[in-house]
Amino acid sequence: MANTPIARIHKALEKEFSPREIELKRTQSGSITGWITSDTFDGQEEIERMQRVFKLLDENLSAEDRERVSVIWPITRLEHKVLLEDED
């Protein structure tokens, strides 16, 4: 993976949350969005998860990279499974 904003975001998330899966993409407007599935989110409220993710991004990314992030949804494995079932 090249040294792109998405790669830098992926690396920061991977280091902190030991994810099962990370999906990031650039939207048509140029912002970055996606989700991260991690067992570390089990038992946490959605707002707490979001705060953890964005705190990590604030601490590990340049202001320019951070401004590109629209939203990254932190989800548990069970939530991920439900989302995949809904796609069928």
Legacy VTK file of the C-alpha trace (Angstrom):
# vtk DataFile Version 3.0
C-alpha trace
ASCII
DATASET POLYDATA
POINTS 88 float
0.000 0.000 0.000
1.439 3.349 -1.005
1.923 6.234 1.422
-1.486 7.754 0.715
-3.902 9.341 3.202
-5.937 6.113 3.189
-2.793 4.065 3.886
-1.801 6.333 6.781
-5.310 6.142 8.272
-5.355 2.365 7.839
-1.984 2.048 9.572
-3.090 4.149 12.574
-6.328 2.177 12.972
-4.568 -1.145 12.605
-1.967 -0.287 15.232
-4.491 0.810 17.877
-7.494 -1.467 17.450
-6.180 -4.862 16.252
-9.010 -4.927 13.744
-10.654 -7.872 12.144
-11.324 -5.771 9.086
-10.897 -2.208 7.850
-12.658 -0.813 4.793
-11.776 2.720 3.695
-12.623 4.504 0.463
-12.514 7.916 -1.095
-15.899 9.339 -1.988
-16.666 11.290 -5.162
-16.239 14.493 -3.162
-12.744 13.397 -2.121
-13.465 12.704 1.527
-12.538 9.405 3.160
-15.148 7.177 4.735
-15.427 3.592 5.862
-15.623 1.238 8.792
-13.445 -0.742 11.164
-14.484 -4.021 12.769
-12.743 -4.790 16.049
-13.356 -6.833 19.181
-12.101 -3.842 21.200
-15.479 -2.173 20.577
-17.455 -4.928 22.337
-19.461 -3.535 25.240
-18.935 0.111 24.272
-21.582 2.599 23.262
-21.369 3.911 19.705
-20.412 7.418 20.841
-17.524 6.061 22.922
-16.243 4.074 19.944
-16.475 7.107 17.670
-14.619 9.236 20.210
-11.833 6.643 20.412
-11.463 6.488 16.640
-11.420 10.236 16.100
-9.095 10.836 19.050
-6.683 8.361 17.504
-6.925 10.081 14.125
-6.395 13.503 15.721
-3.273 12.241 17.498
-1.734 10.344 14.580
-2.574 12.215 11.395
-1.587 15.526 9.963
-4.293 18.188 9.965
-4.550 17.800 6.195
-5.170 14.034 6.399
-7.558 14.437 9.318
-9.658 16.984 7.430
-10.170 14.434 4.648
-11.929 11.972 6.968
-15.703 12.205 6.794
-16.669 9.261 9.014
-15.234 5.908 10.001
-17.804 3.682 11.668
-16.429 1.503 14.483
-18.386 -1.756 14.647
-18.232 -5.064 16.469
-17.991 -8.442 14.787
-21.651 -9.128 15.540
-22.711 -5.800 13.997
-20.558 -6.559 10.951
-22.223 -9.959 10.577
-25.690 -8.372 10.755
-24.727 -5.776 8.143
-23.517 -8.475 5.769
-26.706 -10.479 6.252
-28.768 -7.372 5.412
-26.938 -7.087 2.070
-28.201 -10.497 0.928
LINES 1 89
88 0 1 2 3 4 5 6 7 8 9 10 11 12 13 14 15 16 17 18 19 20 21 22 23 24 25 26 27 28 29 30 31 32 33 34 35 36 37 38 39 40 41 42 43 44 45 46 47 48 49 50 51 52 53 54 55 56 57 58 59 60 61 62 63 64 65 66 67 68 69 70 71 72 73 74 75 76 77 78 79 80 81 82 83 84 85 86 87
